[in-house]
Amino acid sequence: MKKTDLKLLACQLSALSVFRGLTDKKEMTAFLNFLRSEDIYEKLSFYGEFVSSLGAYGGSFSAFLTKAVCEDENTYITSVAKNKEVSASLKANAEKELDIFSSLTALTAESLFEDTDYEGYIPLFENEKVDFSAVYKERLSHIHRYGYGIFATAGMFRVENDEIVPVEAADDITTENFIGYEAERQQVMDNTLALTEGRYAQNVLLCGDAGTGKSSTVKAVANACFDKGVRLIEVRKDQLFSLSHIMGRIADNPLKFIIFIDDLSFNKNDDCFSMLKAALEGSASAKASNAVIYATSNRRHIVKERFSERGHEDDIHHSDTVQELLSLSDRFGLVVYFSKPNKKLYLDIVHELAKKERLNIDEKELDLKAEAFALAKGSRSPRAAQQFIKSFK
């Protein structure tokens, strides 16, 4: 490329309006600094920084651009997602900028330095031609599956300082990983599919014995429905005060959301109780129409109550108060109970796990050791079976 072409490209990227957010990314910042620089030493320094920054994308400029463009949360894509009218100028600007990004995917290390006198070492980078107009048109037509912005980056999220952030190294468990509990898992799957299809979906409480796969079921179902536009946001009990903020953040999003509260339980005077109650009852300020709440608990009645508390006489209508506390679980439209497995199911799980791990051990000996392991643990459970098999490694 001639110096005039590089300068024109620098000007075009500097003038980005719809995809302005890309200029804040370190990869694009380094590339822009390289294009703008006239001094060869400075130019090489910025170029080296640019190529180094592509390491997270396999050294590929096109891979970086594809991810950055598709995940960018801009006025154009949010307007389309909310079915708002898009002005002719906004649409024209978006189309022009997508063409510019397409031209970037034709660049090579040699082409960037062909109009210089430098003949030394030039780091290489990968690049494959991408038609961003076609790619973006596809994403816009299926935005209820792909999403945009942060929700296009991952399937699972958590809350940090009131902000929703992707979960690093999220659990990639699938429904194929499970043995047993098919009926329980299918109830959760069917409810989630109803959500994706725009049918009425219930808030779900998964309760029962520890180690039976309640949390894993929720995550596996979320993973299975990712391509259908489902995203999971995990909220800790102490973050329930942020529930209305979270619901407001996702309310107009074309995706569907599972608000996941793991290992849920309350004390009698827990301040978070009312916030969850409002969300479960469909309060406009605490519930989004595109979201359901999935919670797990080892207790069928989520609120802990002691016998000693029943003797208090300060509350004139104490029985009403008790019923309100104990009926929180009844506010979940669907309650799925995971009981600890009987001996047969426990050993079936052990056998399947042993087969997956290719353990060479006599079945009778395996059964005896598995039962002894469960006895030492205090109970049979899928988790105990998994821990037992791992003990062979």
Summary of the structure (lengths in Angstrom):
residues: 393
radius of gyration: 27.3
end to end distance: 57.4
largest distance: 91.3
contacts: 1149
relative contact order: 0.09
helix: 54%
strand: 10%
